[in-house]
């Protein structure tokens, strides 16, 4: 991850069967700690790219509201991504919730 405007990122996620899924993109906007905008493309849908905006809102010094918005060029691309990614995204956010519940984070 080269987290700067124009920098790129890439990661591989593996399912329980060991199949790897490649994701990649480029950072369009970096405004820590509030906002991150990037392109997103997955390896099994080559050439299909969309934009994701992630916003982080400090609620009370101990909690953060995270909002992620994805914008697609067509409704067909959106539907195709939703069909393939919804299960994985829900699983990943569930795992993140579990991890955060185990940790104690402070503002200092």
PENOR-V497659 format. One record per pair of residues at least 12 apart in sequence whose C-alpha atoms are under 10 Angstrom apart, sorted by the first residue. I is the first residue (numbers start at 0). J is the second residue. D is the distance in whole Angstrom. If there is no record, write none. Layout:
# PENOR-V497659
i:I j:J d:D
i:I j:J d:D
This chain:
# PENOR-V497659
i:0 j:23 d:10
i:0 j:24 d:10
i:0 j:25 d:9
i:0 j:26 d:9
i:1 j:25 d:9
i:1 j:26 d:8
i:2 j:25 d:9
i:2 j:26 d:7
i:2 j:27 d:10
i:2 j:28 d:9
i:2 j:29 d:7
i:2 j:35 d:9
i:2 j:37 d:10
i:3 j:25 d:9
i:3 j:26 d:6
i:3 j:27 d:8
i:3 j:28 d:8
i:3 j:29 d:6
i:3 j:30 d:9
i:3 j:35 d:10
i:4 j:25 d:8
i:4 j:26 d:5
i:4 j:27 d:5
i:4 j:28 d:6
i:4 j:29 d:6
i:4 j:30 d:10
i:4 j:35 d:10
i:4 j:36 d:9
i:4 j:37 d:9
i:5 j:24 d:10
i:5 j:25 d:6
i:5 j:26 d:5
i:5 j:27 d:6
i:5 j:28 d:8
i:5 j:29 d:10
i:5 j:37 d:9
i:6 j:24 d:9
i:6 j:25 d:6
i:6 j:26 d:5
i:6 j:27 d:8
i:6 j:28 d:10
i:6 j:29 d:10
i:6 j:37 d:10
i:7 j:23 d:7
i:7 j:24 d:6
i:7 j:25 d:4
i:7 j:26 d:6
i:7 j:27 d:9
i:7 j:37 d:9
i:7 j:38 d:9
i:8 j:22 d:8
i:8 j:23 d:6
i:8 j:24 d:5
i:8 j:25 d:6
i:8 j:26 d:8
i:8 j:37 d:9
i:8 j:38 d:9
i:8 j:39 d:9
i:9 j:21 d:7
i:9 j:22 d:6
i:9 j:23 d:4
i:9 j:24 d:7
i:9 j:25 d:9
i:9 j:39 d:9
i:9 j:40 d:9
i:9 j:41 d:10
i:10 j:22 d:5
i:10 j:23 d:7
i:10 j:24 d:10
i:10 j:41 d:10
i:11 j:23 d:9
i:11 j:41 d:10
i:11 j:42 d:9
i:12 j:87 d:10
i:14 j:87 d:9
i:19 j:42 d:10
i:20 j:41 d:7
i:20 j:42 d:7
i:20 j:43 d:7
i:21 j:40 d:8
i:21 j:41 d:6
i:21 j:42 d:5
i:21 j:43 d:8
i:22 j:39 d:7
i:22 j:40 d:6
i:22 j:41 d:4
i:22 j:42 d:6
i:22 j:43 d:9
i:22 j:44 d:10
i:23 j:37 d:10
i:23 j:38 d:8
i:23 j:39 d:6
i:23 j:40 d:5
i:23 j:41 d:6
i:23 j:42 d:8
i:23 j:48 d:9
i:24 j:37 d:6
i:24 j:38 d:5
i:24 j:39 d:5
i:24 j:40 d:6
i:24 j:41 d:9
i:24 j:48 d:8
i:24 j:49 d:9
i:24 j:50 d:9
i:24 j:51 d:10
i:25 j:37 d:5
i:25 j:38 d:5
i:25 j:39 d:7
i:25 j:40 d:9
i:25 j:50 d:9
i:26 j:38 d:7
i:26 j:39 d:9
i:26 j:50 d:10
i:26 j:51 d:10
i:27 j:50 d:9
i:27 j:51 d:10
i:27 j:52 d:9
i:28 j:52 d:9
i:29 j:53 d:10
i:30 j:54 d:9
i:31 j:54 d:10
i:31 j:55 d:9
i:32 j:54 d:9
i:32 j:55 d:7
i:32 j:56 d:9
i:32 j:57 d:9
i:33 j:53 d:8
i:33 j:54 d:6
i:33 j:55 d:5
i:33 j:56 d:7
i:33 j:57 d:9
i:33 j:65 d:10
i:34 j:52 d:7
i:34 j:53 d:6
i:34 j:54 d:5
i:34 j:55 d:6
i:34 j:56 d:9
i:34 j:65 d:10
i:34 j:66 d:10
i:34 j:67 d:10
i:35 j:51 d:8
i:35 j:52 d:6
i:35 j:53 d:5
i:35 j:54 d:7
i:35 j:55 d:9
i:35 j:67 d:10
i:36 j:50 d:7
i:36 j:51 d:6
i:36 j:52 d:4
i:36 j:53 d:6
i:36 j:54 d:9
i:36 j:67 d:10
i:36 j:68 d:9
i:36 j:69 d:10
i:37 j:49 d:9
i:37 j:50 d:6
i:37 j:51 d:5
i:37 j:52 d:7
i:37 j:53 d:9
i:37 j:69 d:10
i:38 j:50 d:4
i:38 j:51 d:6
i:38 j:52 d:9
i:38 j:69 d:9
i:38 j:70 d:10
i:39 j:51 d:7
i:39 j:69 d:9
i:40 j:80 d:10
i:41 j:80 d:9
i:41 j:84 d:10
i:43 j:83 d:10
i:44 j:76 d:10
i:44 j:79 d:9
i:44 j:80 d:9
i:47 j:71 d:9
i:47 j:72 d:9
i:47 j:76 d:7
i:47 j:77 d:10
i:47 j:79 d:10
i:47 j:80 d:9
i:48 j:70 d:10
i:48 j:71 d:8
i:48 j:72 d:8
i:48 j:76 d:9
i:49 j:69 d:7
i:49 j:70 d:6
i:49 j:71 d:5
i:49 j:72 d:7
i:49 j:73 d:10
i:49 j:76 d:9
i:49 j:77 d:9
i:49 j:80 d:10
i:50 j:68 d:8
i:50 j:69 d:6
i:50 j:70 d:5
i:50 j:71 d:7
i:50 j:72 d:9
i:51 j:67 d:7
i:51 j:68 d:6
i:51 j:69 d:4
i:51 j:70 d:6
i:51 j:71 d:9
i:52 j:66 d:8
i:52 j:67 d:6
i:52 j:68 d:5
i:52 j:69 d:6
i:52 j:70 d:8
i:53 j:65 d:7
i:53 j:66 d:6
i:53 j:67 d:4
i:53 j:68 d:7
i:53 j:69 d:9
i:54 j:66 d:5
i:54 j:67 d:6
i:54 j:68 d:9
i:55 j:67 d:9
i:60 j:105 d:8
i:60 j:106 d:6
i:60 j:107 d:10
i:61 j:104 d:8
i:61 j:105 d:7
i:61 j:106 d:7
i:62 j:104 d:9
i:62 j:105 d:10
i:62 j:106 d:9
